[in-house]
Amino acid sequence: MKQTWPVCHIIDNTNLYIDLLRGILAGGDAAPDHGKNGYYLAASGSVVWDDLYSAMASSLKQRGVIEDSSVTRADTATLEKMGNALNGAPAGIVPVYVGGL
């Protein structure tokens, strides 16, 4: 299964919350529809991490930075090194930090 995450530019996200706040303050029909535990999540598209990693690897190979453009899962030792670079994060949480499982 390919990991796909929604994405939104910070300006679009900010504009959404400004519009929601305006609607709430205006009240009546202008107030946005919501439930007791409702929330809003702005997303203008999605990122498929496998596609992004493959494109990065291809570009790095074309530039001569790496010799092989294949993308593979990191082993435990590599995850530990990555975790150390991420302020000492445990190896098990590194996949979440870098965008999926």
N, CA, C and O atoms as CSV, one atom per row, in Angstrom:
chain,resi,resn,atom,element,x,y,z
A,1,MET,N,N,0.834,-1.184,0.000
A,1,MET,CA,C,0.000,0.000,0.000
A,1,MET,C,C,0.881,1.251,0.000
A,1,MET,O,O,1.775,1.387,0.835
A,2,LYS,N,N,0.629,2.142,-0.919
A,2,LYS,CA,C,1.399,3.380,-0.982
A,2,LYS,C,C,0.854,4.379,0.036
A,2,LYS,O,O,-0.354,4.603,0.117
A,3,GLN,N,N,1.759,4.975,0.810
A,3,GLN,CA,C,1.380,5.978,1.794
A,3,GLN,C,C,1.079,7.297,1.086
A,3,GLN,O,O,1.931,7.838,0.380
A,4,THR,N,N,-0.114,7.803,1.274
A,4,THR,CA,C,-0.544,9.051,0.656
A,4,THR,C,C,-1.017,9.995,1.752
A,4,THR,O,O,-1.875,9.638,2.559
A,5,TRP,N,N,-0.463,11.185,1.778
A,5,TRP,CA,C,-0.834,12.165,2.792
A,5,TRP,C,C,-1.376,13.424,2.120
A,5,TRP,O,O,-0.887,13.826,1.064
A,6,PRO,N,N,-2.392,14.049,2.734
A,6,PRO,CA,C,-2.894,15.313,2.198
A,6,PRO,C,C,-1.900,16.434,2.487
A,6,PRO,O,O,-1.183,16.404,3.487
A,7,VAL,N,N,-1.870,17.408,1.607
A,7,VAL,CA,C,-0.984,18.552,1.797
A,7,VAL,C,C,-1.765,19.842,1.571
A,7,VAL,O,O,-2.753,19.869,0.837
A,8,CYS,N,N,-1.312,20.891,2.205
A,8,CYS,CA,C,-1.936,22.206,2.054
A,8,CYS,C,C,-0.883,23.269,2.321
A,8,CYS,O,O,-0.104,23.157,3.268
A,9,HIS,N,N,-0.862,24.293,1.492
A,9,HIS,CA,C,0.055,25.411,1.710
A,9,HIS,C,C,-0.385,26.175,2.949
A,9,HIS,O,O,-1.584,26.293,3.202
A,10,ILE,N,N,0.542,26.687,3.715
A,10,ILE,CA,C,0.238,27.398,4.956
A,10,ILE,C,C,-0.687,28.597,4.718
A,10,ILE,O,O,-1.523,28.905,5.567
A,11,ILE,N,N,-0.550,29.261,3.597
A,11,ILE,CA,C,-1.425,30.407,3.301
A,11,ILE,C,C,-2.862,29.930,3.092
A,11,ILE,O,O,-3.802,30.564,3.574
A,12,ASP,N,N,-3.038,28.810,2.374
A,12,ASP,CA,C,-4.389,28.278,2.170
A,12,ASP,C,C,-4.996,27.833,3.490
A,12,ASP,O,O,-6.179,28.064,3.740
A,13,ASN,N,N,-4.199,27.199,4.331
A,13,ASN,CA,C,-4.680,26.757,5.635
A,13,ASN,C,C,-5.085,27.953,6.493
A,13,ASN,O,O,-6.128,27.933,7.146
A,14,THR,N,N,-4.255,28.990,6.485
A,14,THR,CA,C,-4.551,30.207,7.243
A,14,THR,C,C,-5.832,30.858,6.746
A,14,THR,O,O,-6.675,31.267,7.545
A,15,ASN,N,N,-5.983,30.955,5.429
A,15,ASN,CA,C,-7.195,31.554,4.877
A,15,ASN,C,C,-8.444,30.769,5.264
A,15,ASN,O,O,-9.490,31.365,5.522
A,16,LEU,N,N,-8.349,29.441,5.306
A,16,LEU,CA,C,-9.485,28.623,5.735
A,16,LEU,C,C,-9.893,29.010,7.148
A,16,LEU,O,O,-11.072,29.251,7.407
A,17,TYR,N,N,-8.937,29.071,8.062
A,17,TYR,CA,C,-9.278,29.381,9.448
A,17,TYR,C,C,-9.763,30.811,9.628
A,17,TYR,O,O,-10.599,31.066,10.494
A,18,ILE,N,N,-9.267,31.737,8.841
A,18,ILE,CA,C,-9.796,33.108,8.889
A,18,ILE,C,C,-11.247,33.116,8.433
A,18,ILE,O,O,-12.088,33.755,9.065
A,19,ASP,N,N,-11.553,32.412,7.341
A,19,ASP,CA,C,-12.939,32.339,6.869
A,19,ASP,C,C,-13.842,31.672,7.898
A,19,ASP,O,O,-14.973,32.115,8.104
A,20,LEU,N,N,-13.362,30.618,8.544
A,20,LEU,CA,C,-14.153,29.958,9.584
A,20,LEU,C,C,-14.418,30.907,10.745
A,20,LEU,O,O,-15.544,30.986,11.236
A,21,LEU,N,N,-13.399,31.620,11.182
A,21,LEU,CA,C,-13.556,32.562,12.284
A,21,LEU,C,C,-14.543,33.668,11.923
A,21,LEU,O,O,-15.386,34.041,12.738
A,22,ARG,N,N,-14.439,34.193,10.702
A,22,ARG,CA,C,-15.393,35.224,10.263
A,22,ARG,C,C,-16.820,34.693,10.307
A,22,ARG,O,O,-17.732,35.385,10.760
A,23,GLY,N,N,-17.010,33.471,9.838
A,23,GLY,CA,C,-18.346,32.877,9.848
A,23,GLY,C,C,-18.878,32.682,11.255
A,23,GLY,O,O,-20.051,32.945,11.523
A,24,ILE,N,N,-18.024,32.222,12.148
A,24,ILE,CA,C,-18.436,32.014,13.538
A,24,ILE,C,C,-18.822,33.341,14.179
A,24,ILE,O,O,-19.849,33.431,14.852
A,25,LEU,N,N,-18.001,34.374,13.973
A,25,LEU,CA,C,-18.275,35.680,14.568
A,25,LEU,C,C,-19.527,36.322,13.984
A,25,LEU,O,O,-20.239,37.044,14.683
A,26,ALA,N,N,-19.801,36.062,12.700
A,26,ALA,CA,C,-20.995,36.627,12.064
A,26,ALA,C,C,-22.261,35.915,12.553
A,26,ALA,O,O,-23.338,36.512,12.578
A,27,GLY,N,N,-22.134,34.657,12.937
A,27,GLY,CA,C,-23.272,33.898,13.454
A,27,GLY,C,C,-24.324,33.632,12.392
A,27,GLY,O,O,-24.106,33.888,11.208
A,28,GLY,N,N,-25.455,33.122,12.821
A,28,GLY,CA,C,-26.564,32.839,11.905
A,28,GLY,C,C,-26.167,31.886,10.800
A,28,GLY,O,O,-25.428,30.927,11.022
A,29,ASP,N,N,-26.673,32.165,9.590
A,29,ASP,CA,C,-26.395,31.304,8.442
A,29,ASP,C,C,-24.934,31.374,7.993
A,29,ASP,O,O,-24.467,30.494,7.270
A,30,ALA,N,N,-24.215,32.408,8.415
A,30,ALA,CA,C,-22.815,32.553,8.013
A,30,ALA,C,C,-21.896,31.603,8.788
A,30,ALA,O,O,-20.781,31.315,8.351
A,31,ALA,N,N,-22.371,31.121,9.936
A,31,ALA,CA,C,-21.541,30.236,10.747
A,31,ALA,C,C,-21.336,28.910,10.017
A,31,ALA,O,O,-22.282,28.358,9.455
A,32,PRO,N,N,-20.117,28.402,10.022
A,32,PRO,CA,C,-19.846,27.135,9.337
A,32,PRO,C,C,-20.521,25.970,10.051
A,32,PRO,O,O,-20.674,25.983,11.272
A,33,ASP,N,N,-20.917,24.980,9.289
A,33,ASP,CA,C,-21.521,23.785,9.850
A,33,ASP,C,C,-20.446,22.986,10.578
A,33,ASP,O,O,-19.331,22.830,10.081
A,34,HIS,N,N,-20.791,22.486,11.750
A,34,HIS,CA,C,-19.828,21.698,12.516
A,34,HIS,C,C,-20.579,20.856,13.530
A,34,HIS,O,O,-21.728,21.135,13.872
A,35,GLY,N,N,-19.901,19.819,14.002
A,35,GLY,CA,C,-20.471,18.975,15.046
A,35,GLY,C,C,-19.742,19.199,16.346
A,35,GLY,O,O,-18.805,19.994,16.416
A,36,LYS,N,N,-20.176,18.491,17.386
A,36,LYS,CA,C,-19.569,18.644,18.703
A,36,LYS,C,C,-18.069,18.393,18.660
A,36,LYS,O,O,-17.301,19.119,19.291
A,37,ASN,N,N,-17.652,17.389,17.934
A,37,ASN,CA,C,-16.231,17.050,17.839
A,37,ASN,C,C,-15.687,17.309,16.441
A,37,ASN,O,O,-14.697,16.697,16.039
A,38,GLY,N,N,-16.314,18.197,15.706
A,38,GLY,CA,C,-15.917,18.459,14.326
A,38,GLY,C,C,-14.598,19.200,14.230
A,38,GLY,O,O,-14.167,19.863,15.173
A,39,TYR,N,N,-13.974,19.077,13.090
A,39,TYR,CA,C,-12.738,19.796,12.812
A,39,TYR,C,C,-12.643,20.002,11.306
A,39,TYR,O,O,-13.351,19.351,10.537
A,40,TYR,N,N,-11.773,20.904,10.890
A,40,TYR,CA,C,-11.571,21.214,9.486
A,40,TYR,C,C,-10.121,20.918,9.129
A,40,TYR,O,O,-9.205,21.224,9.893
A,41,LEU,N,N,-9.930,20.331,7.981
A,41,LEU,CA,C,-8.590,20.018,7.512
A,41,LEU,C,C,-8.501,20.439,6.047
A,41,LEU,O,O,-9.162,19.864,5.184
A,42,ALA,N,N,-7.682,21.441,5.782
A,42,ALA,CA,C,-7.525,21.917,4.413
A,42,ALA,C,C,-6.526,21.031,3.682
A,42,ALA,O,O,-5.473,20.691,4.221
A,43,ALA,N,N,-6.857,20.665,2.471
A,43,ALA,CA,C,-5.938,19.869,1.655
A,43,ALA,C,C,-6.144,20.224,0.193
A,43,ALA,O,O,-7.252,20.120,-0.333
A,44,SER,N,N,-5.075,20.642,-0.452
A,44,SER,CA,C,-5.183,21.014,-1.863
A,44,SER,C,C,-4.690,19.902,-2.778
A,44,SER,O,O,-4.728,20.033,-4.002
A,45,GLY,N,N,-4.233,18.826,-2.191
A,45,GLY,CA,C,-3.731,17.713,-2.982
A,45,GLY,C,C,-3.137,16.661,-2.070
A,45,GLY,O,O,-3.287,16.728,-0.850
A,46,SER,N,N,-2.469,15.699,-2.656
A,46,SER,CA,C,-1.872,14.616,-1.886
A,46,SER,C,C,-0.449,14.353,-2.354
A,46,SER,O,O,-0.085,14.640,-3.494
A,47,VAL,N,N,0.338,13.803,-1.451
A,47,VAL,CA,C,1.690,13.377,-1.772
A,47,VAL,C,C,1.744,11.865,-1.605
A,47,VAL,O,O,1.407,11.343,-0.543
A,48,VAL,N,N,2.165,11.163,-2.649
A,48,VAL,CA,C,2.424,9.727,-2.554
A,48,VAL,C,C,3.920,9.603,-2.310
A,48,VAL,O,O,4.728,9.830,-3.211
A,49,TRP,N,N,4.281,9.239,-1.081
A,49,TRP,CA,C,5.674,9.270,-0.666
A,49,TRP,C,C,6.567,8.399,-1.533
A,49,TRP,O,O,7.687,8.801,-1.848
A,50,ASP,N,N,6.107,7.218,-1.927
A,50,ASP,CA,C,6.937,6.355,-2.783
A,50,ASP,C,C,7.288,7.054,-4.090
A,50,ASP,O,O,8.415,6.942,-4.574
A,51,ASP,N,N,6.329,7.774,-4.661
A,51,ASP,CA,C,6.573,8.504,-5.909
A,51,ASP,C,C,7.570,9.640,-5.683
A,51,ASP,O,O,8.449,9.878,-6.512
A,52,LEU,N,N,7.429,10.334,-4.565
A,52,LEU,CA,C,8.346,11.430,-4.245
A,52,LEU,C,C,9.768,10.905,-4.044
A,52,LEU,O,O,10.720,11.474,-4.578
A,53,TYR,N,N,9.917,9.815,-3.272
A,53,TYR,CA,C,11.239,9.241,-3.040
A,53,TYR,C,C,11.866,8.751,-4.347
A,53,TYR,O,O,13.062,8.938,-4.567
A,54,SER,N,N,11.066,8.124,-5.215
A,54,SER,CA,C,11.587,7.630,-6.503
A,54,SER,C,C,12.062,8.777,-7.381
A,54,SER,O,O,13.104,8.681,-8.028
A,55,ALA,N,N,11.296,9.864,-7.402
A,55,ALA,CA,C,11.688,11.029,-8.201
A,55,ALA,C,C,12.971,11.652,-7.659
A,55,ALA,O,O,13.830,12.072,-8.434
A,56,MET,N,N,13.106,11.717,-6.342
A,56,MET,CA,C,14.329,12.267,-5.746
A,56,MET,C,C,15.533,11.388,-6.087
A,56,MET,O,O,16.598,11.895,-6.436
A,57,ALA,N,N,15.357,10.066,-5.982
A,57,ALA,CA,C,16.451,9.147,-6.286
A,57,ALA,C,C,16.869,9.254,-7.746
A,57,ALA,O,O,18.060,9.244,-8.059
A,58,SER,N,N,15.898,9.356,-8.630
A,58,SER,CA,C,16.191,9.488,-10.056
A,58,SER,C,C,16.992,10.763,-10.332
A,58,SER,O,O,17.966,10.747,-11.084
A,59,SER,N,N,16.569,11.858,-9.716
A,59,SER,CA,C,17.262,13.136,-9.904
A,59,SER,C,C,18.684,13.091,-9.336
A,59,SER,O,O,19.619,13.602,-9.952
A,60,LEU,N,N,18.841,12.479,-8.163
A,60,LEU,CA,C,20.179,12.363,-7.570
A,60,LEU,C,C,21.093,11.512,-8.442
A,60,LEU,O,O,22.282,11.806,-8.568
A,61,LYS,N,N,20.548,10.463,-9.040
A,61,LYS,CA,C,21.356,9.615,-9.938
A,61,LYS,C,C,21.773,10.408,-11.177
A,61,LYS,O,O,22.928,10.343,-11.597
A,62,GLN,N,N,20.839,11.149,-11.758
A,62,GLN,CA,C,21.154,11.959,-12.946
A,62,GLN,C,C,22.259,12.970,-12.661
A,62,GLN,O,O,23.046,13.300,-13.548
A,63,ARG,N,N,22.319,13.458,-11.437
A,63,ARG,CA,C,23.330,14.445,-11.057
A,63,ARG,C,C,24.639,13.798,-10.610
A,63,ARG,O,O,25.611,14.490,-10.307
A,64,GLY,N,N,24.655,12.464,-10.572
A,64,GLY,CA,C,25.864,11.764,-10.179
A,64,GLY,C,C,26.108,11.708,-8.683
A,64,GLY,O,O,27.211,11.380,-8.246
A,65,VAL,N,N,25.094,12.023,-7.897
A,65,VAL,CA,C,25.250,12.003,-6.445
A,65,VAL,C,C,25.207,10.568,-5.923
A,65,VAL,O,O,25.914,10.222,-4.976
A,66,ILE,N,N,24.374,9.741,-6.546
A,66,ILE,CA,C,24.281,8.324,-6.187
A,66,ILE,C,C,24.423,7.489,-7.455
A,66,ILE,O,O,24.206,7.978,-8.564
A,67,GLU,N,N,24.788,6.229,-7.275
A,67,GLU,CA,C,24.980,5.350,-8.433
A,67,GLU,C,C,23.738,4.560,-8.788
A,67,GLU,O,O,23.548,4.203,-9.951
A,68,ASP,N,N,22.885,4.276,-7.806
A,68,ASP,CA,C,21.714,3.419,-8.002
A,68,ASP,C,C,20.472,4.182,-7.556
A,68,ASP,O,O,20.417,4.674,-6.429
A,69,SER,N,N,19.489,4.282,-8.421
A,69,SER,CA,C,18.295,5.057,-8.086
A,69,SER,C,C,17.184,4.229,-7.450
A,69,SER,O,O,16.078,4.731,-7.249
A,70,SER,N,N,17.464,2.972,-7.132
A,70,SER,CA,C,16.414,2.165,-6.510
A,70,SER,C,C,16.167,2.642,-5.076
A,70,SER,O,O,17.090,3.048,-4.369
A,71,VAL,N,N,14.914,2.583,-4.675
A,71,VAL,CA,C,14.512,3.007,-3.332
A,71,VAL,C,C,14.141,1.755,-2.545
A,71,VAL,O,O,13.285,0.974,-2.961
A,72,THR,N,N,14.796,1.579,-1.406
A,72,THR,CA,C,14.529,0.420,-0.555
A,72,THR,C,C,14.250,0.890,0.866
A,72,THR,O,O,14.576,2.017,1.239
A,73,ARG,N,N,13.651,0.020,1.638
A,73,ARG,CA,C,13.390,0.341,3.046
A,73,ARG,C,C,14.705,0.377,3.815
A,73,ARG,O,O,15.611,-0.417,3.562
A,74,ALA,N,N,14.792,1.295,4.740
A,74,ALA,CA,C,15.981,1.418,5.580
A,74,ALA,C,C,16.025,0.271,6.583
A,74,ALA,O,O,14.999,-0.111,7.147
A,75,ASP,N,N,17.212,-0.271,6.798
A,75,ASP,CA,C,17.363,-1.312,7.808
A,75,ASP,C,C,17.482,-0.654,9.189
A,75,ASP,O,O,17.511,0.572,9.299
A,76,THR,N,N,17.549,-1.470,10.226
A,76,THR,CA,C,17.572,-0.952,11.597
A,76,THR,C,C,18.755,-0.023,11.845
A,76,THR,O,O,18.600,1.027,12.468
A,77,ALA,N,N,19.928,-0.400,11.363
A,77,ALA,CA,C,21.117,0.437,11.571
A,77,ALA,C,C,20.942,1.807,10.921
A,77,ALA,O,O,21.313,2.829,11.498
A,78,THR,N,N,20.379,1.818,9.723
A,78,THR,CA,C,20.154,3.089,9.027
A,78,THR,C,C,19.105,3.917,9.756
A,78,THR,O,O,19.262,5.130,9.894
A,79,LEU,N,N,18.033,3.273,10.225
A,79,LEU,CA,C,17.003,3.993,10.984
A,79,LEU,C,C,17.584,4.606,12.257
A,79,LEU,O,O,17.202,5.709,12.646
A,80,GLU,N,N,18.502,3.896,12.902
A,80,GLU,CA,C,19.147,4.441,14.094
A,80,GLU,C,C,19.984,5.670,13.760
A,80,GLU,O,O,19.961,6.654,14.499
A,81,LYS,N,N,20.728,5.621,12.645
A,81,LYS,CA,C,21.520,6.779,12.219
A,81,LYS,C,C,20.606,7.955,11.899
A,81,LYS,O,O,20.889,9.094,12.269
A,82,MET,N,N,19.509,7.666,11.208
A,82,MET,CA,C,18.558,8.724,10.877
A,82,MET,C,C,17.949,9.313,12.149
A,82,MET,O,O,17.785,10.528,12.260
A,83,GLY,N,N,17.617,8.448,13.105
A,83,GLY,CA,C,17.072,8.901,14.381
A,83,GLY,C,C,18.035,9.815,15.119
A,83,GLY,O,O,17.626,10.813,15.712
A,84,ASN,N,N,19.312,9.471,15.080
A,84,ASN,CA,C,20.321,10.331,15.710
A,84,ASN,C,C,20.354,11.707,15.056
A,84,ASN,O,O,20.525,12.720,15.735
A,85,ALA,N,N,20.191,11.740,13.736
A,85,ALA,CA,C,20.171,13.018,13.018
A,85,ALA,C,C,18.899,13.810,13.318
A,85,ALA,O,O,18.864,15.029,13.153
A,86,LEU,N,N,17.861,13.107,13.758
A,86,LEU,CA,C,16.587,13.750,14.113
A,86,LEU,C,C,16.510,13.972,15.622
A,86,LEU,O,O,15.515,13.633,16.263
A,87,ASN,N,N,17.563,14.538,16.171
A,87,ASN,CA,C,17.632,14.868,17.599
A,87,ASN,C,C,17.455,13.659,18.502
A,87,ASN,O,O,16.816,13.748,19.551
A,88,GLY,N,N,18.018,12.533,18.095
A,88,GLY,CA,C,17.994,11.353,18.941
A,88,GLY,C,C,16.663,10.615,18.972
A,88,GLY,O,O,16.356,9.942,19.956
A,89,ALA,N,N,15.877,10.728,17.922
A,89,ALA,CA,C,14.591,10.026,17.867
A,89,ALA,C,C,14.826,8.521,17.840
A,89,ALA,O,O,15.801,8.062,17.247
A,90,PRO,N,N,13.949,7.749,18.472
A,90,PRO,CA,C,14.082,6.298,18.414
A,90,PRO,C,C,13.920,5.798,16.978
A,90,PRO,O,O,13.159,6.377,16.202
A,91,ALA,N,N,14.625,4.738,16.627
A,91,ALA,CA,C,14.572,4.202,15.269
A,91,ALA,C,C,13.145,3.876,14.842
A,91,ALA,O,O,12.795,4.040,13.673
A,92,GLY,N,N,12.320,3.416,15.780
A,92,GLY,CA,C,10.952,3.025,15.442
A,92,GLY,C,C,10.047,4.171,15.025
A,92,GLY,O,O,9.027,3.935,14.376
A,93,ILE,N,N,10.383,5.392,15.374
A,93,ILE,CA,C,9.538,6.543,15.033
A,93,ILE,C,C,10.028,7.256,13.772
A,93,ILE,O,O,9.311,8.096,13.226
A,94,VAL,N,N,11.223,6.939,13.304
A,94,VAL,CA,C,11.807,7.597,12.138
A,94,VAL,C,C,10.898,7.520,10.900
A,94,VAL,O,O,10.742,8.534,10.220
A,95,PRO,N,N,10.287,6.358,10.573
A,95,PRO,CA,C,9.422,6.327,9.393
A,95,PRO,C,C,8.279,7.345,9.450
A,95,PRO,O,O,7.885,7.897,8.422
A,96,VAL,N,N,7.757,7.590,10.633
A,96,VAL,CA,C,6.685,8.586,10.776
A,96,VAL,C,C,7.249,9.984,10.542
A,96,VAL,O,O,6.595,10.821,9.920
A,97,TYR,N,N,8.453,10.237,11.035
A,97,TYR,CA,C,9.080,11.537,10.851
A,97,TYR,C,C,9.316,11.856,9.382
A,97,TYR,O,O,9.206,13.013,8.976
A,98,VAL,N,N,9.635,10.859,8.590
A,98,VAL,CA,C,9.993,11.121,7.196
A,98,VAL,C,C,8.852,10.834,6.207
A,98,VAL,O,O,9.071,10.802,4.996
A,99,GLY,N,N,7.656,10.630,6.722
A,99,GLY,CA,C,6.513,10.621,5.823
A,99,GLY,C,C,5.773,9.343,5.576
A,99,GLY,O,O,5.106,9.247,4.545
A,100,GLY,N,N,5.828,8.381,6.404
A,100,GLY,CA,C,5.014,7.191,6.189
A,100,GLY,C,C,5.739,5.929,6.588
A,100,GLY,O,O,6.879,5.955,7.051
A,101,LEU,N,N,5.064,4.853,6.400
A,101,LEU,CA,C,5.624,3.573,6.829
A,101,LEU,C,C,6.216,2.816,5.694
A,101,LEU,O,O,6.731,1.715,5.889
